[in-house]
């Protein structure tokens, strides 16, 4: 397949996640067959850009599963809220944008969660319109310790909260708003942004805080919660 690179690794906090770079212009629908990956009906109806991103994400996820000793032909269907349906005894997460896909899987044990996200930096022109959707004034103040442009602060917050929501989705099974969690601290040396849930969801017992690792590179941010 010409559209996608060989498997690589991206270090985020203590983990190395699987990474695949890809070129949408080189993608062909036949790449699904070549990769041995089923194209779901919803993806068949989508534009080539979405198909390429989906396929790259599933290939990165397969890399991660194979590292756990799971057969290469294992499919990862789309579940509720478009969340991946992992094999039994596995938890994991996938993220992608228009040129890169990443994935991480872990054995499913008590308390093990995986949230993973990657975003290109938000355009500075859009920052003001997004601030109130992503952050409270108190959170904005806490992020000032980063001493970086607002676009970086907002992208980091967006990505960290996405990683949190992905990680806890198997428990809550519902959509969450960005203001349902809040930034409580940022450790620039350790590259950790700490969040806590501000909304109760059924009987779910949330951690008192969630420490999300982050990495800023090449005008993009990757975040990981485990």
N, C-alpha and C positions, 0 to 999 in steps of 0.2 A: 504494500500500500504506500503510494507516494505521498499521501497527504499528512502522514503522522510520523513523528520521530521514534527512535528506539526509547525504551524506558530509561528514565533518569530519576534522581532523587532530589528532594528539596528539604532542607533542614528547617524545622519549625520547633522551637523549644527543644525538648529532649527526643523528638521523633524525627525520622526521615520518612516523608510521604512520597508515594510514587507520583511521578510527573510525566506527562506526554505533551510535547508541543505539536501543533498541527497548523496546516494551512488550508483554510476553507476553500480557496480557489482551486485546490487540487483534489478536493473531495468528490467522490462518485458514489452513487447509491449502491453500486456493486461492492463497495468496501465493507458493507455489513456482511455480505456473504463471504468475502475473502477473510474477514476476521472471525467468522463463525459466531456472530452475534445477531440475535433476532431483532428486527426492527418492529417495535410495537405499532399498532394502528395509529395511535395518536401522533407518533413520530413520522409515520408515513405521510400523514396529512400536513406536516409542518414544512417550513421552507428549508432549503439545503443548509443554511447557516445553523439552524437548530439541529438538524440531523447530524452534521459534522461534530457539533459540540457534544451531543448525546453519545455518539459513537466513541469519541475520544475519552469521555468520562468513563464509559463502560470498559474500554480497553485498559485505562489506568486502574480501575477497580479490579479487573481480572489480574493485573500484575500483582496487586496486593493480596488477592485471594490465593494465587499460585504460590506466593511466598509462605502462605500458611499451610501449603500442601493440599489445597483444594483444586480439583481437576479444572483444566483450562476451558472445557466446554460448559461450565456452569453458567447459567443465565442469571441475570439480575433484573427482574421485572420492575415495572413502575407500580407503586402502591398508592395509598391515599396521599393526597396533597403532593403528589409527584415524588414521594420519598422512595428511595431504592428499597426493594425487598431482598434482604440478605439471606444467605443460607442459614439454616438452623445452627445455633451456637456461634454466630458471628454478629458483631456490631461494626458499623463502618459509616463512612461518609464520602461523598463525591462533591467536587466543585469544579467549575470551569468558567472561562470567559471565551472571547472569540479567537484566542490563539493558544490556549494552554488549559490542560485538565489535570487535576490532582485527586488522589484517593488514598484513604487509609482504612485498614480493617484491623480488628482485634478479636481475640476469643471473647465470647459472651460470658462474663462472670458477674457476680453480684456487685452492683455499683459501677460497673464499667460502662462508660459512655464515650461516644466519639462525635465530635462536631468539627467540621472543617469548612473553611470558606476562603475564597480568593477573589479580590476585586481590583479593578483598575481604579486609580485615584479619581474621585469625583471632580468633575469640571468646576473650577472656581466660580463660574457664572451661575451654577446651580446651588451653591452652598446655602445662600440665605433662605431659599424656598424649602430646603430640606432640614434645616436646623431644628425647627419646632416639631417635626415629625420624628426625629431621631433622639433628641436630647432635651432634658430640662435645663433651666439656667444653672442649677446646682451641678449637674454633670458637666456643663460647659466649663465651669470654674475648675473642676477637678482635672479636666484635660489640659488646662493651661500649663501644667508642669512639663508637658511634652515639648514646649517651645518650638512648634512646627506650624506650618500654615493650617488654616481652618479646614482646607480640603483634606489634609491628612488626618486631622482629628475626626472629621465626620466619616471618612472612609473607614478608619479603624473602628469607630463605634458601630457603624453599619455592619461591618464584617464580623466583629466580635459577637454582636447580638445574633447575627445569622448562625454562627457556629453554636451558640448557646441553644437557639431554637431547634437546630438540627439534632443536637445531642439529646435534648429532653423530649423530642417529639414522640419517640416510642412509648413514653409514659403518658404524656398529656393528650396526644392524638387530636390536636386541634390547632388552628391558626392562632398565633400570638402577635400582638402589636409591639412595635419597637419600644414603646413606653411601658410595657409590662415588665421590663427589667431596667436596671440602672447601673451606671458606672459608679463604683465606690472607691476605686484607687487605681493608679497607674504606676508601675515600677519600670522606669525606663532602662535601668541597668539589666534587669532580668528579662525585659521585654515581655511583661505580663500586664494585662488589663483585667481587673477584677470586677465582676458583675454580681448582682443579686436580683432575684425575682421580687417584684413588687406586687404581684397579683397571685392570689391563691387559685389553683385549678383543681377542683374536685378534692380527692384525698391524696394527691401527689405530695410526697415529702421532698421538698427541694433542699439542696445544700445551703448552708448559711452564706456561702459565696462560691462563685465559679471563677477560677483563675484561668484565663484564656491567654495562651501564648500568641505572640504576633511577630511578624517579620515584614519589614519594608524593603522592597527591592524593585529596581527598574520601573519606578512609577506605579507600583502595585503593592497591595498588602495581602498577606495570607495570615489566617488565624486558625488556631487549633485548640480544642477543648477535649481533655481526656479525663 
